[in-house]
C-alpha cells in the first residue's frame, strides 16, 4: 500500500521488525476502544467463602488474560443454581466509601475491579459466607501478534481493517505517504467494525416487550 516493496519482494528484517512493532502497538491502542472488542468472555470462577478479594490475570487466583474492564451482567450463583446479579465497577470510591468491608452475607452485590497490571484484583461486598460461582463478563484486550508469518483467526472485517489501518500507522513510522484512498478505507473499515460491535442495550421493559411482541 505504501509502495515500499512490490508484492513479489520479501521484507528486510528491519522492515519486518518495524511492521510487527507498529502492528502490535496499533492493536494495543485499539484495545482501549470498547467497540473494537469483538468478544466479551464469560469467565467461571469459584469464589471461596469468607474471601474479600481475588486476583485476576495470568497466574492469579483467576488465571486468565488480564481484562480491560468487567462488563454488565456479571453475577454470582449458589449451589442451588440461584443467581444473584452484582454491580461491577472500576470506580475505587464506590468501594472505599464502604465503612465495614468485612460484613458478611449470603451473596455480594458490589464487585470492585482494581485494574492493576499485569494482575488486577476483584473485591466484593458484602463478603459471601458460602462458596459461590462467579460468572464474570470480561472485556479482553485484542490479541497481539508473535510474528508476521503465523496465521491467526479473526472475525469478518478485521483483516481489511487491520491492513489499511496499519498502512496509516506505518506512514508515521517510515515517512512514506499513505494514499488518500487507503486512508479512507482505513477509516470506513474501522467504522464498520464499531457499528457491528455496537450491541444495543435494552431495559427490562424493552426486553419484555420484545419477547412478548407487544408495543
Secondary structure, DSSP 8 states (H G I E B T S, - for coil): --SSS-TTS---HHHHHHHHHHHHHHHHHHTTSGGG---EEEEEEEE-TT--EEEESTTSSB-S--EEEE-TT-EEE-TT--EEE-EEE--HHHHHT-S-TT-EESS-SEEEEE--SSSEEEEEESEESS-EEEEEEEEE-----S-SSS-----TTHHHHHHHHHHHHHHHHH-----HHHHHHHHHHHHHHHHHH------HHHHHHHHHT--
